[in-house]
Amino acid sequence: MKDNSKLIDIGVSFIVSVLSYLMVGPVIYALLLPYIKGDLMTYASLFIPSVFTLIVLILIKRKRFFEDFVLLINKKFSSSLFLIFTLSSFVILSIASLLEGATLNTAPAKAKIISLLVSLLFIPIQITIEEYIFRVLPLRVLDNDSLGKKSWCILISIASGILFTLPHLFNKEIWVEGGEWAVLHYFLWGALVMAGAIVTKGFEFPLSMHLSNNLVVSIVANYKGSSLPSISFFILENETSSPKAILTFLLLFAFELLVFCAYKRRRHSES
C-alpha cells in the first residue's frame, strides 16, 4: 500500500470525482434540461457531468490529474500502444455490430454527421472521467509490491467491476427484458479492463477499450432504448446486452492482450 499522504490524496480525488460526476453534474444537467431543445442538443447535454467533473479535477489537481494516468509503475503513457488498441478494437466491434444485424439508420445524413462530431468531442472526455474514477484511482491505491501479488490484483479487479456496474444500474438497458445480461456485461467489462491495465502495466488498455466501445455505439451502430441516444449510421434492434455480446467482448479482450504481447516482443527486439 502507498503511504498515508498519497492515500489521502487518492481518497479526496475519488470523493471529489464521484460527487462531481454522479451528483453535482447531474443536478446541473437537470436544471438546464428544460432549456435544451432538439435531439442533438439533448444528446450533447448528457455530457455536462463529464465536462463539469473534468474542469473541477483540473482546477483542483492541475497537472497532477494528468500525471495520475502516466505514472503507473514508473511507466510513461504510450500513445502508439493506445492508438493500436483503439483502432483494432474499434474495427472489430464495428464489424461485430454489423454482423449482429445492424440496419441503416434512416435519420438525415446531416443529423448523423453532427451527432458524430458531438461524439468525437465529448466521448473522450466522458471515458477519461469514468476511467479515472473506476480504474485509475483504485489501481493507484496499490504500490509496485502489491501489484506483483495475484491476490491484490484479483481483489482490485473485482472492486473495479463492482464500482463500474453500480452507476450503470440506472441505464435503460438494465430494466428491459434480458437486462441481467447487461449487469453481468458491465461487471465483466469493469473487472477485465482493470486486469488488462495490470497485465499491460498502464492505462492505455482500459482507456482505448472504453473509447472504442463508446464510439462504436454512438457513431457506428447504436441500439433502440440506448442511454446514449446518439444518431448513429446504423441501428440495432436489441435493447440490452446478450450472451453473444459478452462472448464478443471476451474474445476481443483476449485478442487485445495477444496484440500487446506481440507489441511488447517487437519493442524488445528493437531495443
TORKOL-4160 file (C-alpha; in steps of 0.2 Angstrom, whole numbers, padded with zeros to 4 digits, m for minus):
271
<pt num="1" X="0000" Y="0000" Z="0000"/>
<pt num="2" X="0005" Y="0018" Z="m0003"/>
<pt num="3" X="0010" Y="0030" Z="0012"/>
<pt num="4" X="m0004" Y="0039" Z="0021"/>
<pt num="5" X="m0002" Y="0056" Z="0012"/>
<pt num="6" X="m0004" Y="0048" Z="m0005"/>
<pt num="7" X="m0019" Y="0038" Z="0000"/>
<pt num="8" X="m0027" Y="0053" Z="0007"/>
<pt num="9" X="m0024" Y="0062" Z="m0010"/>
<pt num="10" X="m0032" Y="0047" Z="m0019"/>
<pt num="11" X="m0047" Y="0047" Z="m0007"/>
<pt num="12" X="m0050" Y="0065" Z="m0009"/>
<pt num="13" X="m0049" Y="0064" Z="m0028"/>
<pt num="14" X="m0061" Y="0049" Z="m0028"/>
<pt num="15" X="m0074" Y="0058" Z="m0017"/>
<pt num="16" X="m0072" Y="0074" Z="m0027"/>
<pt num="17" X="m0074" Y="0064" Z="m0044"/>
<pt num="18" X="m0089" Y="0054" Z="m0038"/>
<pt num="19" X="m0098" Y="0070" Z="m0031"/>
<pt num="20" X="m0095" Y="0080" Z="m0047"/>
<pt num="21" X="m0099" Y="0066" Z="m0059"/>
<pt num="22" X="m0114" Y="0057" Z="m0051"/>
<pt num="23" X="m0122" Y="0071" Z="m0040"/>
<pt num="24" X="m0117" Y="0089" Z="m0044"/>
<pt num="25" X="m0115" Y="0087" Z="m0063"/>
<pt num="26" X="m0132" Y="0078" Z="m0065"/>
<pt num="27" X="m0140" Y="0092" Z="m0054"/>
<pt num="28" X="m0133" Y="0105" Z="m0066"/>
<pt num="29" X="m0140" Y="0094" Z="m0081"/>
<pt num="30" X="m0157" Y="0093" Z="m0073"/>
<pt num="31" X="m0158" Y="0112" Z="m0071"/>
<pt num="32" X="m0153" Y="0116" Z="m0089"/>
<pt num="33" X="m0164" Y="0102" Z="m0096"/>
<pt num="34" X="m0180" Y="0112" Z="m0098"/>
<pt num="35" X="m0170" Y="0125" Z="m0109"/>
<pt num="36" X="m0162" Y="0112" Z="m0120"/>
<pt num="37" X="m0171" Y="0109" Z="m0137"/>
<pt num="38" X="m0169" Y="0096" Z="m0150"/>
<pt num="39" X="m0162" Y="0078" Z="m0151"/>
<pt num="40" X="m0144" Y="0083" Z="m0154"/>
<pt num="41" X="m0144" Y="0096" Z="m0141"/>
<pt num="42" X="m0151" Y="0084" Z="m0129"/>
<pt num="43" X="m0138" Y="0071" Z="m0133"/>
<pt num="44" X="m0124" Y="0084" Z="m0131"/>
<pt num="45" X="m0131" Y="0089" Z="m0114"/>
<pt num="46" X="m0129" Y="0071" Z="m0107"/>
<pt num="47" X="m0110" Y="0075" Z="m0106"/>
<pt num="48" X="m0112" Y="0090" Z="m0094"/>
<pt num="49" X="m0107" Y="0080" Z="m0079"/>
<pt num="50" X="m0092" Y="0074" Z="m0088"/>
<pt num="51" X="m0086" Y="0091" Z="m0093"/>
<pt num="52" X="m0090" Y="0098" Z="m0076"/>
<pt num="53" X="m0080" Y="0085" Z="m0067"/>
<pt num="54" X="m0065" Y="0087" Z="m0079"/>
<pt num="55" X="m0065" Y="0106" Z="m0075"/>
<pt num="56" X="m0066" Y="0103" Z="m0057"/>
<pt num="57" X="m0052" Y="0090" Z="m0057"/>
<pt num="58" X="m0041" Y="0101" Z="m0067"/>
<pt num="59" X="m0044" Y="0116" Z="m0056"/>
<pt num="60" X="m0040" Y="0106" Z="m0040"/>
<pt num="61" X="m0026" Y="0094" Z="m0046"/>
<pt num="62" X="m0019" Y="0104" Z="m0060"/>
<pt num="63" X="m0005" Y="0094" Z="m0069"/>
<pt num="64" X="m0006" Y="0080" Z="m0056"/>
<pt num="65" X="m0023" Y="0075" Z="m0064"/>
<pt num="66" X="m0014" Y="0070" Z="m0080"/>
<pt num="67" X="0001" Y="0063" Z="m0070"/>
<pt num="68" X="m0011" Y="0050" Z="m0062"/>
<pt num="69" X="m0013" Y="0042" Z="m0079"/>
<pt num="70" X="0005" Y="0041" Z="m0084"/>
<pt num="71" X="0015" Y="0036" Z="m0068"/>
<pt num="72" X="0009" Y="0018" Z="m0065"/>
<pt num="73" X="0024" Y="0008" Z="m0061"/>
<pt num="74" X="0035" Y="0022" Z="m0067"/>
<pt num="75" X="0029" Y="0019" Z="m0085"/>
<pt num="76" X="0026" Y="0033" Z="m0097"/>
<pt num="77" X="0009" Y="0033" Z="m0107"/>
<pt num="78" X="0012" Y="0025" Z="m0124"/>
<pt num="79" X="0002" Y="0035" Z="m0137"/>
<pt num="80" X="0007" Y="0021" Z="m0150"/>
<pt num="81" X="0000" Y="0007" Z="m0140"/>
<pt num="82" X="m0015" Y="0017" Z="m0136"/>
<pt num="83" X="m0018" Y="0020" Z="m0154"/>
<pt num="84" X="m0016" Y="0002" Z="m0159"/>
<pt num="85" X="m0028" Y="m0004" Z="m0145"/>
<pt num="86" X="m0041" Y="0009" Z="m0150"/>
<pt num="87" X="m0041" Y="0006" Z="m0169"/>
<pt num="88" X="m0040" Y="m0013" Z="m0168"/>
<pt num="89" X="m0055" Y="m0014" Z="m0155"/>
<pt num="90" X="m0065" Y="m0001" Z="m0165"/>
<pt num="91" X="m0064" Y="m0010" Z="m0181"/>
<pt num="92" X="m0068" Y="m0027" Z="m0173"/>
<pt num="93" X="m0083" Y="m0020" Z="m0163"/>
<pt num="94" X="m0089" Y="m0011" Z="m0178"/>
<pt num="95" X="m0089" Y="m0027" Z="m0189"/>
<pt num="96" X="m0097" Y="m0037" Z="m0174"/>
<pt num="97" X="m0111" Y="m0024" Z="m0173"/>
<pt num="98" X="m0114" Y="m0025" Z="m0192"/>
<pt num="99" X="m0114" Y="m0044" Z="m0192"/>
<pt num="100" X="m0126" Y="m0044" Z="m0177"/>
<pt num="101" X="m0139" Y="m0037" Z="m0189"/>
<pt num="102" X="m0137" Y="m0018" Z="m0188"/>
<pt num="103" X="m0148" Y="m0009" Z="m0201"/>
<pt num="104" X="m0145" Y="0008" Z="m0209"/>
<pt num="105" X="m0152" Y="0022" Z="m0199"/>
<pt num="106" X="m0165" Y="0032" Z="m0209"/>
<pt num="107" X="m0161" Y="0048" Z="m0200"/>
<pt num="108" X="m0155" Y="0063" Z="m0211"/>
<pt num="109" X="m0136" Y="0062" Z="m0215"/>
<pt num="110" X="m0134" Y="0080" Z="m0208"/>
<pt num="111" X="m0140" Y="0074" Z="m0191"/>
<pt num="112" X="m0129" Y="0059" Z="m0191"/>
<pt num="113" X="m0113" Y="0070" Z="m0195"/>
<pt num="114" X="m0117" Y="0082" Z="m0182"/>
<pt num="115" X="m0120" Y="0068" Z="m0169"/>
<pt num="116" X="m0103" Y="0061" Z="m0175"/>
<pt num="117" X="m0095" Y="0077" Z="m0171"/>
<pt num="118" X="m0103" Y="0078" Z="m0154"/>
<pt num="119" X="m0097" Y="0060" Z="m0150"/>
<pt num="120" X="m0079" Y="0064" Z="m0156"/>
<pt num="121" X="m0079" Y="0079" Z="m0145"/>
<pt num="122" X="m0087" Y="0073" Z="m0129"/>
<pt num="123" X="m0085" Y="0054" Z="m0128"/>
<pt num="124" X="m0066" Y="0056" Z="m0125"/>
<pt num="125" X="m0070" Y="0067" Z="m0110"/>
<pt num="126" X="m0083" Y="0055" Z="m0104"/>
<pt num="127" X="m0072" Y="0040" Z="m0104"/>
<pt num="128" X="m0057" Y="0049" Z="m0096"/>
<pt num="129" X="m0068" Y="0054" Z="m0081"/>
<pt num="130" X="m0075" Y="0036" Z="m0079"/>
<pt num="131" X="m0058" Y="0028" Z="m0081"/>
<pt num="132" X="m0051" Y="0040" Z="m0068"/>
<pt num="133" X="m0065" Y="0035" Z="m0056"/>
<pt num="134" X="m0066" Y="0016" Z="m0059"/>
<pt num="135" X="m0048" Y="0011" Z="m0064"/>
<pt num="136" X="m0035" Y="0025" Z="m0062"/>
<pt num="137" X="m0039" Y="0029" Z="m0044"/>
<pt num="138" X="m0042" Y="0012" Z="m0037"/>
<pt num="139" X="m0027" Y="0005" Z="m0045"/>
<pt num="140" X="m0016" Y="0019" Z="m0039"/>
<pt num="141" X="m0020" Y="0013" Z="m0021"/>
<pt num="142" X="m0008" Y="m0001" Z="m0024"/>
<pt num="143" X="0011" Y="0001" Z="m0024"/>
<pt num="144" X="0023" Y="m0009" Z="m0035"/>
<pt num="145" X="0025" Y="m0023" Z="m0022"/>
<pt num="146" X="0006" Y="m0025" Z="m0021"/>
<pt num="147" X="0004" Y="m0025" Z="m0040"/>
<pt num="148" X="0015" Y="m0040" Z="m0040"/>
<pt num="149" X="0004" Y="m0050" Z="m0029"/>
<pt num="150" X="m0010" Y="m0060" Z="m0038"/>
<pt num="151" X="m0022" Y="m0059" Z="m0023"/>
<pt num="152" X="m0022" Y="m0040" Z="m0023"/>
<pt num="153" X="m0024" Y="m0039" Z="m0042"/>
<pt num="154" X="m0039" Y="m0050" Z="m0041"/>
<pt num="155" X="m0047" Y="m0040" Z="m0027"/>
<pt num="156" X="m0044" Y="m0023" Z="m0036"/>
<pt num="157" X="m0051" Y="m0030" Z="m0052"/>
<pt num="158" X="m0067" Y="m0037" Z="m0044"/>
<pt num="159" X="m0069" Y="m0020" Z="m0035"/>
<pt num="160" X="m0067" Y="m0011" Z="m0051"/>
<pt num="161" X="m0080" Y="m0022" Z="m0059"/>
<pt num="162" X="m0092" Y="m0018" Z="m0044"/>
<pt num="163" X="m0089" Y="0001" Z="m0045"/>
<pt num="164" X="m0091" Y="0001" Z="m0064"/>
<pt num="165" X="m0108" Y="m0008" Z="m0063"/>
<pt num="166" X="m0116" Y="0002" Z="m0049"/>
<pt num="167" X="m0119" Y="0018" Z="m0058"/>
<pt num="168" X="m0124" Y="0009" Z="m0074"/>
<pt num="169" X="m0138" Y="0001" Z="m0065"/>
<pt num="170" X="m0148" Y="0017" Z="m0069"/>
<pt num="171" X="m0146" Y="0014" Z="m0088"/>
<pt num="172" X="m0161" Y="0010" Z="m0098"/>
<pt num="173" X="m0154" Y="m0007" Z="m0104"/>
<pt num="174" X="m0154" Y="m0014" Z="m0087"/>
<pt num="175" X="m0173" Y="m0013" Z="m0085"/>
<pt num="176" X="m0179" Y="m0021" Z="m0100"/>
<pt num="177" X="m0181" Y="m0040" Z="m0103"/>
<pt num="178" X="m0164" Y="m0048" Z="m0103"/>
<pt num="179" X="m0157" Y="m0034" Z="m0093"/>
<pt num="180" X="m0147" Y="m0046" Z="m0081"/>
<pt num="181" X="m0135" Y="m0049" Z="m0096"/>
<pt num="182" X="m0131" Y="m0031" Z="m0096"/>
<pt num="183" X="m0127" Y="m0031" Z="m0077"/>
<pt num="184" X="m0115" Y="m0046" Z="m0080"/>
<pt num="185" X="m0108" Y="m0037" Z="m0095"/>
<pt num="186" X="m0104" Y="m0021" Z="m0085"/>
<pt num="187" X="m0096" Y="m0031" Z="m0071"/>
<pt num="188" X="m0085" Y="m0042" Z="m0083"/>
<pt num="189" X="m0081" Y="m0026" Z="m0093"/>
<pt num="190" X="m0075" Y="m0017" Z="m0077"/>
<pt num="191" X="m0066" Y="m0031" Z="m0070"/>
<pt num="192" X="m0057" Y="m0037" Z="m0085"/>
<pt num="193" X="m0051" Y="m0020" Z="m0092"/>
<pt num="194" X="m0044" Y="m0017" Z="m0074"/>
<pt num="195" X="m0035" Y="m0034" Z="m0076"/>
<pt num="196" X="m0029" Y="m0028" Z="m0093"/>
<pt num="197" X="m0022" Y="m0012" Z="m0085"/>
<pt num="198" X="m0012" Y="m0023" Z="m0073"/>
<pt num="199" X="m0006" Y="m0035" Z="m0086"/>
<pt num="200" X="0000" Y="m0021" Z="m0098"/>
<pt num="201" X="0006" Y="m0010" Z="m0083"/>
<pt num="202" X="m0003" Y="0005" Z="m0090"/>
<pt num="203" X="m0019" Y="0014" Z="m0093"/>
<pt num="204" X="m0018" Y="0013" Z="m0112"/>
<pt num="205" X="m0028" Y="m0003" Z="m0112"/>
<pt num="206" X="m0044" Y="0002" Z="m0102"/>
<pt num="207" X="m0044" Y="0020" Z="m0110"/>
<pt num="208" X="m0043" Y="0013" Z="m0128"/>
<pt num="209" X="m0056" Y="m0001" Z="m0125"/>
<pt num="210" X="m0068" Y="0011" Z="m0117"/>
<pt num="211" X="m0066" Y="0024" Z="m0130"/>
<pt num="212" X="m0068" Y="0012" Z="m0145"/>
<pt num="213" X="m0083" Y="0004" Z="m0137"/>
<pt num="214" X="m0092" Y="0020" Z="m0134"/>
<pt num="215" X="m0088" Y="0027" Z="m0151"/>
<pt num="216" X="m0094" Y="0011" Z="m0160"/>
<pt num="217" X="m0111" Y="0013" Z="m0150"/>
<pt num="218" X="m0113" Y="0031" Z="m0153"/>
<pt num="219" X="m0107" Y="0033" Z="m0171"/>
<pt num="220" X="m0107" Y="0016" Z="m0180"/>
<pt num="221" X="m0122" Y="0006" Z="m0173"/>
<pt num="222" X="m0132" Y="0012" Z="m0158"/>
<pt num="223" X="m0147" Y="0002" Z="m0152"/>
<pt num="224" X="m0165" Y="0006" Z="m0148"/>
<pt num="225" X="m0168" Y="0012" Z="m0130"/>
<pt num="226" X="m0150" Y="0017" Z="m0128"/>
<pt num="227" X="m0144" Y="0028" Z="m0113"/>
<pt num="228" X="m0133" Y="0036" Z="m0125"/>
<pt num="229" X="m0146" Y="0042" Z="m0138"/>
<pt num="230" X="m0134" Y="0047" Z="m0152"/>
<pt num="231" X="m0139" Y="0047" Z="m0171"/>
<pt num="232" X="m0128" Y="0033" Z="m0177"/>
<pt num="233" X="m0126" Y="0027" Z="m0195"/>
<pt num="234" X="m0133" Y="0010" Z="m0191"/>
<pt num="235" X="m0146" Y="0004" Z="m0178"/>
<pt num="236" X="m0148" Y="m0012" Z="m0169"/>
<pt num="237" X="m0165" Y="m0019" Z="m0163"/>
<pt num="238" X="m0158" Y="m0026" Z="m0146"/>
<pt num="239" X="m0161" Y="m0015" Z="m0131"/>
<pt num="240" X="m0149" Y="m0024" Z="m0120"/>
<pt num="241" X="m0134" Y="m0035" Z="m0119"/>
<pt num="242" X="m0134" Y="m0054" Z="m0123"/>
<pt num="243" X="m0123" Y="m0069" Z="m0121"/>
<pt num="244" X="m0117" Y="m0066" Z="m0138"/>
<pt num="245" X="m0111" Y="m0048" Z="m0134"/>
<pt num="246" X="m0102" Y="m0054" Z="m0119"/>
<pt num="247" X="m0093" Y="m0068" Z="m0128"/>
<pt num="248" X="m0088" Y="m0055" Z="m0141"/>
<pt num="249" X="m0081" Y="m0044" Z="m0128"/>
<pt num="250" X="m0071" Y="m0059" Z="m0120"/>
<pt num="251" X="m0064" Y="m0063" Z="m0137"/>
<pt num="252" X="m0059" Y="m0045" Z="m0140"/>
<pt num="253" X="m0051" Y="m0044" Z="m0123"/>
<pt num="254" X="m0041" Y="m0060" Z="m0127"/>
<pt num="255" X="m0036" Y="m0053" Z="m0144"/>
<pt num="256" X="m0030" Y="m0036" Z="m0137"/>
<pt num="257" X="m0019" Y="m0045" Z="m0125"/>
<pt num="258" X="m0011" Y="m0055" Z="m0139"/>
<pt num="259" X="m0009" Y="m0039" Z="m0148"/>
<pt num="260" X="0000" Y="m0032" Z="m0133"/>
<pt num="261" X="0011" Y="m0047" Z="m0132"/>
<pt num="262" X="0016" Y="m0045" Z="m0150"/>
<pt num="263" X="0019" Y="m0027" Z="m0147"/>
<pt num="264" X="0030" Y="m0030" Z="m0132"/>
<pt num="265" X="0041" Y="m0043" Z="m0141"/>
<pt num="266" X="0043" Y="m0031" Z="m0156"/>
<pt num="267" X="0049" Y="m0017" Z="m0145"/>
<pt num="268" X="0060" Y="m0028" Z="m0135"/>
<pt num="269" X="0069" Y="m0034" Z="m0151"/>
<pt num="270" X="0071" Y="m0017" Z="m0157"/>
<pt num="271" X="0079" Y="m0011" Z="m0141"/>
